[in-house]
Amino acid sequence: MPATHLIAYFFGGMFLTNAIPHWVSGLRGEPFQSPFAKPSGKGLSSANVNILWGFANLVFAYLLLERVGRFHLRTPHHAIAFGAGVLLMSLMSSHFFAPFHGGLNPAEKR
C-alpha cells in the first residue's frame, strides 16, 4: 500500500473531525468560528455558513477515505492513520476554540 493512501486516511480523519463542531453549531442555529468570518477563524459565522462548511468537510473526508485506495477501518494501519488524524484535529480544535468558549484551565486564563 502506498504511503499516500495512509496520508489521505489521516487527513480524512482530520476533515471528518473538523466537520463535527461546524455541523452541530449550525444544526443548533448557533454562530461559530469559521474561516469565512471576519477576522478569519476568530469572528463568528452564521449557522448556515457553518452547515455549509461542515458539509464541505464531510465531502472532503468522504473523498479522502472512500475514493483513495480501499479504506477499511478494521485494517490496523488504516485505523491508526485515521485515528491519528482524528486525535490531532481534536487536540488542535480544543486548543484553538478554548479561549472563545471558556475552555481554558484557571491557570491558563490571562
Beta strands, then each sheet from edge to edge (+ up, - down):
strand 1: 32-33
strand 2: 44-45
sheet 1: 1+ 2-
end
